């Protein structure tokens, strides 16, 4: 299982170096209080991209080289392979949290602000983890090529549908109280009970893993 994990881990190292290192250099140059909030959300965006791409590229490699067929010929169980795969995003998020925390320490902010950043990062990390689980389920159910086609089509329909609805007046951002929504989200990010949210997210992720273990991977 270690070899499977390390094989997937190489993709994370590539994306992590490409995206995280340049941003760390940028923030060290622009070391001001004003840029700090921007740095947090840029790093969160990079965390999402790195996590999702690491999982998808790893699964692309499995599809190209018939990895799961090979695993079933080895003295390993399906459950062990699934556990290794679902452990991968958790390790990625933990490592990126540590790297991001190191980057945030470059800024002249106090411990209270860093605690708020940890709260925001924890909340977003749960969503990123569930997204990784959904990618695994989608790829294992449909196969990698069909999953890419489906997700690309779904994104195109969403974008085109939003455009059409806005033109028909059925989806009007001006009529939505975006300020109130933004304030509610901000309050939850800063003051919500994220430990309960984390527990619920991990329970859902575990359920995804159990379901994934029953799928005949394509």
C-alpha positions in Angstrom: 0.0 0.0 0.0 2.9 2.3 0.7 4.0 2.0 -3.0 0.5 2.9 -4.2 0.5 5.9 -1.9 3.9 7.1 -2.9 3.1 6.7 -6.6 0.1 9.0 -6.2 2.1 11.3 -3.9 4.5 12.2 -6.7 1.6 14.1 -8.5 1.0 16.1 -5.3 4.6 17.1 -5.0 4.6 18.4 -8.6 1.5 20.5 -8.3 2.4 21.6 -4.8 5.8 22.9 -5.9 4.4 24.6 -9.0 1.6 26.5 -7.2 2.6 26.9 -3.5 6.3 27.8 -3.9 5.7 30.8 -6.2 2.9 32.1 -4.1 5.1 31.9 -1.0 7.7 34.0 -2.7 5.0 36.5 -3.8 3.6 36.9 -0.3 7.1 37.3 1.2 7.7 40.2 -1.2 4.3 41.8 -0.5 4.4 41.4 3.2 1.7 43.8 4.3 -1.4 43.6 6.5 -3.6 44.6 3.5 -2.6 41.7 1.3 -3.0 39.1 4.0 -6.7 38.3 3.6 -6.1 37.9 -0.2 -3.2 35.6 0.5 -5.5 33.3 2.6 -8.1 32.8 -0.1 -5.5 32.5 -2.9 -3.8 29.7 -0.9 -7.2 28.1 -0.3 -7.9 28.2 -4.0 -4.5 26.6 -4.7 -5.3 24.0 -2.0 -8.5 23.1 -3.9 -6.7 22.9 -7.3 -3.8 20.9 -6.0 -6.1 18.4 -4.2 -8.5 17.9 -7.1 -5.8 17.7 -9.7 -3.6 15.3 -7.7 -6.6 12.9 -7.3 -7.6 13.2 -11.0 -4.1 12.8 -12.4 -3.5 9.8 -10.2 -6.7 8.2 -11.4 -5.9 9.1 -15.0 -2.6 7.1 -14.5 -4.6 4.2 -13.1 -6.8 4.3 -16.1 -4.0 4.5 -18.6 -2.0 1.6 -17.1 -4.9 -0.5 -15.9 -3.8 0.0 -12.3 -6.8 -1.5 -10.5 -6.7 -4.6 -12.7 -3.0 -5.0 -11.7 -3.8 -4.4 -8.0 -6.3 -7.3 -8.0 -3.6 -9.7 -9.1 -1.4 -8.7 -6.1 -1.7 -10.0 -2.5 -3.7 -6.9 -1.5 -7.4 -6.5 -0.7 -9.8 -4.2 -2.4 -10.5 -2.6 1.0 -6.7 -1.8 1.4 -6.5 -0.1 -2.0 -9.7 1.9 -1.3 -8.3 3.0 2.1 -5.0 4.1 0.6 -6.8 6.1 -2.1 -9.1 7.8 0.4 -6.2 8.5 2.8 -4.3 10.3 0.0 -6.5 13.6 0.0 -6.4 13.7 3.8 -2.6 13.7 3.9 -2.5 16.3 1.1 -4.8 18.7 3.0 -2.8 18.2 6.2 0.5 19.0 4.4 -0.9 22.0 2.6 -2.3 23.3 5.9 1.2 23.1 7.4 2.7 24.8 4.3 0.1 27.5 4.3 0.5 28.1 8.0 4.2 28.6 7.4 3.4 31.1 4.7 0.9 33.0 6.9 3.6 33.3 9.6 5.4 35.7 7.2 2.7 38.3 7.8 2.7 40.7 10.8 -0.5 39.4 12.2 -1.3 38.2 15.7 -2.3 34.8 17.1 -6.0 35.8 17.1 -6.0 36.4 13.3 -4.1 33.1 12.7 -6.7 31.3 14.8 -9.4 32.8 12.5 -7.4 31.6 9.5 -7.3 28.1 10.9 -11.0 28.2 11.4 -11.6 29.3 7.8 -9.1 26.7 6.5 -10.7 23.9 8.4 -14.2 24.7 7.0 -13.0 24.9 3.4 -10.8 21.7 3.9 -13.9 19.7 4.7 -15.5 20.8 1.4 -12.2 20.0 -0.5 -12.1 16.5 1.1 -15.7 15.8 0.1 -15.0 17.0 -3.4 -12.1 14.5 -3.6 -14.4 11.7 -2.4 -16.9 12.7 -5.1 -14.2 12.6 -7.7 -13.2 9.0 -6.7 -16.8 7.9 -6.7 -17.5 9.5 -10.1 -14.4 8.0 -11.7 -14.9 4.6 -10.2 -18.5 4.5 -11.3 -18.2 5.9 -14.8 -14.5 5.3 -15.7 -12.1 8.1 -16.1 -12.9 9.1 -19.7 -16.7 9.2 -19.1 -16.3 11.1 -15.9 -14.3 13.8 -17.6 -17.0 14.0 -20.3 -19.8 14.1 -17.7 -18.1 16.7 -15.5 -17.2 18.9 -18.5 -20.7 18.6 -19.9 -22.2 19.4 -16.5 -20.0 22.5 -16.2 -21.0 23.7 -19.7 -24.7 23.2 -18.9 -24.3 25.1 -15.7 -22.6 28.0 -17.3 -24.9 28.2 -20.3 -28.0 27.6 -18.1 -27.0 30.5 -15.8 -26.5 32.8 -18.8 -29.9 31.9 -20.2 -31.7 32.2 -16.9 -30.1 35.6 -16.3 -31.1 36.8 -19.8 -34.7 35.6 -19.1 -34.7 37.5 -15.8 -35.2 34.3 -13.8 -31.7 34.6 -12.2 -31.0 38.1 -11.2 -28.1 38.8 -8.8 -29.4 42.3 -8.2 -32.5 40.9 -6.6 -30.5 38.7 -4.3 -29.4 40.1 -1.0 -25.8 39.2 -1.6 -24.5 41.5 1.2 -26.6 39.6 3.8 -25.6 36.3 2.4 -21.9 37.2 2.5 -22.2 38.4 6.1 -23.8 35.1 7.1 -21.1 33.1 5.4 -18.4 35.3 7.0 -19.9 34.9 10.5 -20.1 31.1 10.1 -16.5 30.9 8.8 -15.2 32.9 11.7 -17.5 31.8 14.5 -19.1 28.5 13.5 -18.6 25.2 15.3 -16.2 23.8 12.8 -15.3 20.8 15.0 -18.8 19.5 14.6 -18.7 20.3 10.9 -15.4 18.4 10.6 -16.9 15.4 12.4 -19.9 15.4 10.1 -17.7 15.8 7.0 -15.5 12.9 8.0 -18.6 10.8 8.6 -19.8 11.6 5.1 -16.3 10.9 3.7 -16.1 7.6 5.5 -19.5 6.7 4.0 -18.2 7.6 0.5 -15.2 5.3 1.2 -17.4 2.4 2.2 -19.6 3.0 -0.9 -16.5 3.2 -3.1 -15.1 0.0 -1.8 -18.2 -1.8 -3.2 -17.8 -0.4 -6.7 -16.2 -2.5 -9.4 -13.7 0.1 -10.6 -13.8 0.8 -14.3 
